[in-house]
Amino acid sequence: MSPVPALVGILALALGLWGLRELAREGHGGTRSRDGRVVRRGRALPRGLAEDPFGVGERIRRAGLTRSVSVRAVLMLKAFGAVLGGLVGSLSAAALPGRLAPLVLLGSAAGAFFLPDLLLVRAGRRRHRGIVAALPDVLDLLAVSVATGRGLAGSLVDLAGSGRGPLVEELASVGEDMAWGSGQAAALKALQARVGGPEIASFCSTLERSRRLGSPLADQLRRQSSTLRQDQRRAIEEEAARAAPKIQLVIALILVPSVLLLIVAALVANADSLLNPAGAVD
């Protein structure tokens, strides 16, 4: 029997385990209140993103797909994937030993079931990295707008016309909330809950500190922008430093053995002439 179904089943099992690991790292994004209860992060979800037992709506929101993807569509995709994974696993189980077949069958269904969640989690992390990377430039633009005497809410709304990206959309949403009567503290708290991360928390703290103490906001935004760029530069340097041992490991484990195999193959091909040079001359 062809080993392809067995390989597909094992791959589905590995995908299911990988999805479980990613979901465990992603968590539920909740915060604990003063009474110890876990509260979902972010503001109320729009219609179609109501709370669900699998947390799909939260992942869709973090991935920035609330306008194009619905919870119902993802749940239907998960159900279809589980059925399809079970069918693939049943075909693969016939080529495996009896004890391994149920595990592969379960892993195939679980891997296909968690695949949409895995894709949403990865999209959310990619979006968050983009937000953090764009934050220094957006802070500079906001500092210029605030320095001209424009209010914070208007400056945040104006960002929508000066750039694109998830961070600009989030800040423009904060400006709209403030313009429609929501307090600055509540709007910034909602932003921090939706996006998360120490960078956004520091940004919100800077805005709140300037509002309470009346300190110049433009100078603080410029200092924070400079600090963020230094942190990003340091992170890139550290990542480059960690990449060097990995490159050396690849060279030691793959490139060097491949060159040695070529040398051994040449020696084996010419073994007769090397061991019996006199016979080669005759």
Contacts in CASP RR format, 6 or more apart in sequence:
PFRMAT RR
TARGET T0000
AUTHOR 0000-0000-0000
METHOD contacts of the structure
MODEL  1
MSPVPALVGILALALGLWGLRELAREGHGGTRSRDGRVVRRGRALPRGLA
EDPFGVGERIRRAGLTRSVSVRAVLMLKAFGAVLGGLVGSLSAAALPGRL
APLVLLGSAAGAFFLPDLLLVRAGRRRHRGIVAALPDVLDLLAVSVATGR
GLAGSLVDLAGSGRGPLVEELASVGEDMAWGSGQAAALKALQARVGGPEI
ASFCSTLERSRRLGSPLADQLRRQSSTLRQDQRRAIEEEAARAAPKIQLV
IALILVPSVLLLIVAALVANADSLLNPAGAVD
1 94 0 8 1.000
1 95 0 8 1.000
2 95 0 8 1.000
3 95 0 8 1.000
5 88 0 8 1.000
5 89 0 8 1.000
5 91 0 8 1.000
5 92 0 8 1.000
5 94 0 8 1.000
5 95 0 8 1.000
6 92 0 8 1.000
6 95 0 8 1.000
6 96 0 8 1.000
6 104 0 8 1.000
7 92 0 8 1.000
8 88 0 8 1.000
8 89 0 8 1.000
8 91 0 8 1.000
8 92 0 8 1.000
8 108 0 8 1.000
9 88 0 8 1.000
9 89 0 8 1.000
9 92 0 8 1.000
9 104 0 8 1.000
9 107 0 8 1.000
9 108 0 8 1.000
10 92 0 8 1.000
10 104 0 8 1.000
12 85 0 8 1.000
12 88 0 8 1.000
12 89 0 8 1.000
12 92 0 8 1.000
12 104 0 8 1.000
12 107 0 8 1.000
12 108 0 8 1.000
12 111 0 8 1.000
12 112 0 8 1.000
13 103 0 8 1.000
13 104 0 8 1.000
13 107 0 8 1.000
13 108 0 8 1.000
13 110 0 8 1.000
13 111 0 8 1.000
15 111 0 8 1.000
15 112 0 8 1.000
15 114 0 8 1.000
15 115 0 8 1.000
15 118 0 8 1.000
16 107 0 8 1.000
16 110 0 8 1.000
16 111 0 8 1.000
16 114 0 8 1.000
16 115 0 8 1.000
18 118 0 8 1.000
19 111 0 8 1.000
19 114 0 8 1.000
19 115 0 8 1.000
19 117 0 8 1.000
19 118 0 8 1.000
20 110 0 8 1.000
20 114 0 8 1.000
22 117 0 8 1.000
22 118 0 8 1.000
22 121 0 8 1.000
22 122 0 8 1.000
23 114 0 8 1.000
23 117 0 8 1.000
23 118 0 8 1.000
23 121 0 8 1.000
25 121 0 8 1.000
26 59 0 8 1.000
26 121 0 8 1.000
26 125 0 8 1.000
28 38 0 8 1.000
28 40 0 8 1.000
28 55 0 8 1.000
28 58 0 8 1.000
29 40 0 8 1.000
29 41 0 8 1.000
29 58 0 8 1.000
30 38 0 8 1.000
30 39 0 8 1.000
30 40 0 8 1.000
30 41 0 8 1.000
31 38 0 8 1.000
31 39 0 8 1.000
31 41 0 8 1.000
31 193 0 8 1.000
32 38 0 8 1.000
32 39 0 8 1.000
33 39 0 8 1.000
40 51 0 8 1.000
40 58 0 8 1.000
41 58 0 8 1.000
41 193 0 8 1.000
41 194 0 8 1.000
41 196 0 8 1.000
42 61 0 8 1.000
42 190 0 8 1.000
42 193 0 8 1.000
42 194 0 8 1.000
43 190 0 8 1.000
43 193 0 8 1.000
43 194 0 8 1.000
45 51 0 8 1.000
45 57 0 8 1.000
45 58 0 8 1.000
45 61 0 8 1.000
45 66 0 8 1.000
46 66 0 8 1.000
48 70 0 8 1.000
48 71 0 8 1.000
48 72 0 8 1.000
49 57 0 8 1.000
49 60 0 8 1.000
49 61 0 8 1.000
49 66 0 8 1.000
49 70 0 8 1.000
49 71 0 8 1.000
50 57 0 8 1.000
50 71 0 8 1.000
51 57 0 8 1.000
52 71 0 8 1.000
52 75 0 8 1.000
54 75 0 8 1.000
54 78 0 8 1.000
54 117 0 8 1.000
56 71 0 8 1.000
56 74 0 8 1.000
56 75 0 8 1.000
56 78 0 8 1.000
56 116 0 8 1.000
56 117 0 8 1.000
56 120 0 8 1.000
57 71 0 8 1.000
57 74 0 8 1.000
59 117 0 8 1.000
59 120 0 8 1.000
59 121 0 8 1.000
59 124 0 8 1.000
60 66 0 8 1.000
60 69 0 8 1.000
60 70 0 8 1.000
60 71 0 8 1.000
60 74 0 8 1.000
60 120 0 8 1.000
61 194 0 8 1.000
62 120 0 8 1.000
62 124 0 8 1.000
62 127 0 8 1.000
62 128 0 8 1.000
62 194 0 8 1.000
63 69 0 8 1.000
63 120 0 8 1.000
63 121 0 8 1.000
63 123 0 8 1.000
63 124 0 8 1.000
63 127 0 8 1.000
64 123 0 8 1.000
64 124 0 8 1.000
64 127 0 8 1.000
64 166 0 8 1.000
65 120 0 8 1.000
65 123 0 8 1.000
74 116 0 8 1.000
74 120 0 8 1.000
77 116 0 8 1.000
78 113 0 8 1.000
78 114 0 8 1.000
78 116 0 8 1.000
78 117 0 8 1.000
79 113 0 8 1.000
81 109 0 8 1.000
81 112 0 8 1.000
81 113 0 8 1.000
81 115 0 8 1.000
82 109 0 8 1.000
82 110 0 8 1.000
82 112 0 8 1.000
82 113 0 8 1.000
83 109 0 8 1.000
84 112 0 8 1.000
85 108 0 8 1.000
85 109 0 8 1.000
85 111 0 8 1.000
85 112 0 8 1.000
86 105 0 8 1.000
86 108 0 8 1.000
86 109 0 8 1.000
86 112 0 8 1.000
88 108 0 8 1.000
88 112 0 8 1.000
89 104 0 8 1.000
89 105 0 8 1.000
89 107 0 8 1.000
89 108 0 8 1.000
89 109 0 8 1.000
90 105 0 8 1.000
92 104 0 8 1.000
92 105 0 8 1.000
92 108 0 8 1.000
93 101 0 8 1.000
93 102 0 8 1.000
93 104 0 8 1.000
93 105 0 8 1.000
94 101 0 8 1.000
96 104 0 8 1.000
127 166 0 8 1.000
128 195 0 8 1.000
128 196 0 8 1.000
128 197 0 8 1.000
130 166 0 8 1.000
130 167 0 8 1.000
131 166 0 8 1.000
131 167 0 8 1.000
131 170 0 8 1.000
131 195 0 8 1.000
131 200 0 8 1.000
132 197 0 8 1.000
132 199 0 8 1.000
133 232 0 8 1.000
134 165 0 8 1.000
134 166 0 8 1.000
134 167 0 8 1.000
134 168 0 8 1.000
135 167 0 8 1.000
135 199 0 8 1.000
135 200 0 8 1.000
135 203 0 8 1.000
135 225 0 8 1.000
135 228 0 8 1.000
136 225 0 8 1.000
136 226 0 8 1.000
136 228 0 8 1.000
136 229 0 8 1.000
136 232 0 8 1.000
137 225 0 8 1.000
138 159 0 8 1.000
138 167 0 8 1.000
138 168 0 8 1.000
138 171 0 8 1.000
139 203 0 8 1.000
139 221 0 8 1.000
139 222 0 8 1.000
139 224 0 8 1.000
139 225 0 8 1.000
139 228 0 8 1.000
140 221 0 8 1.000
140 222 0 8 1.000
140 225 0 8 1.000
141 159 0 8 1.000
141 162 0 8 1.000
142 155 0 8 1.000
142 156 0 8 1.000
142 159 0 8 1.000
142 171 0 8 1.000
142 221 0 8 1.000
143 217 0 8 1.000
143 218 0 8 1.000
143 219 0 8 1.000
143 221 0 8 1.000
143 222 0 8 1.000
143 225 0 8 1.000
144 218 0 8 1.000
145 154 0 8 1.000
145 155 0 8 1.000
145 158 0 8 1.000
145 159 0 8 1.000
146 152 0 8 1.000
146 155 0 8 1.000
146 217 0 8 1.000
146 218 0 8 1.000
146 221 0 8 1.000
147 218 0 8 1.000
150 158 0 8 1.000
152 175 0 8 1.000
152 178 0 8 1.000
152 184 0 8 1.000
152 207 0 8 1.000
152 211 0 8 1.000
152 217 0 8 1.000
153 175 0 8 1.000
153 178 0 8 1.000
153 179 0 8 1.000
153 184 0 8 1.000
154 175 0 8 1.000
154 179 0 8 1.000
156 171 0 8 1.000
156 172 0 8 1.000
156 174 0 8 1.000
156 175 0 8 1.000
156 178 0 8 1.000
157 172 0 8 1.000
157 175 0 8 1.000
157 176 0 8 1.000
157 179 0 8 1.000
159 168 0 8 1.000
159 171 0 8 1.000
159 172 0 8 1.000
160 168 0 8 1.000
160 169 0 8 1.000
160 172 0 8 1.000
161 168 0 8 1.000
162 168 0 8 1.000
170 191 0 8 1.000
170 194 0 8 1.000
170 195 0 8 1.000
171 191 0 8 1.000
173 191 0 8 1.000
174 187 0 8 1.000
174 188 0 8 1.000
174 190 0 8 1.000
174 191 0 8 1.000
175 187 0 8 1.000
177 183 0 8 1.000
177 186 0 8 1.000
177 187 0 8 1.000
177 190 0 8 1.000
178 184 0 8 1.000
178 187 0 8 1.000
184 207 0 8 1.000
184 208 0 8 1.000
184 211 0 8 1.000
185 208 0 8 1.000
188 204 0 8 1.000
188 207 0 8 1.000
188 208 0 8 1.000
189 204 0 8 1.000
191 200 0 8 1.000
191 204 0 8 1.000
192 200 0 8 1.000
192 201 0 8 1.000
192 204 0 8 1.000
199 228 0 8 1.000
202 224 0 8 1.000
203 224 0 8 1.000
206 217 0 8 1.000
206 220 0 8 1.000
206 221 0 8 1.000
206 224 0 8 1.000
207 217 0 8 1.000
209 215 0 8 1.000
209 220 0 8 1.000
210 216 0 8 1.000
210 217 0 8 1.000
210 220 0 8 1.000
267 274 0 8 1.000
272 280 0 8 1.000
273 280 0 8 1.000
END
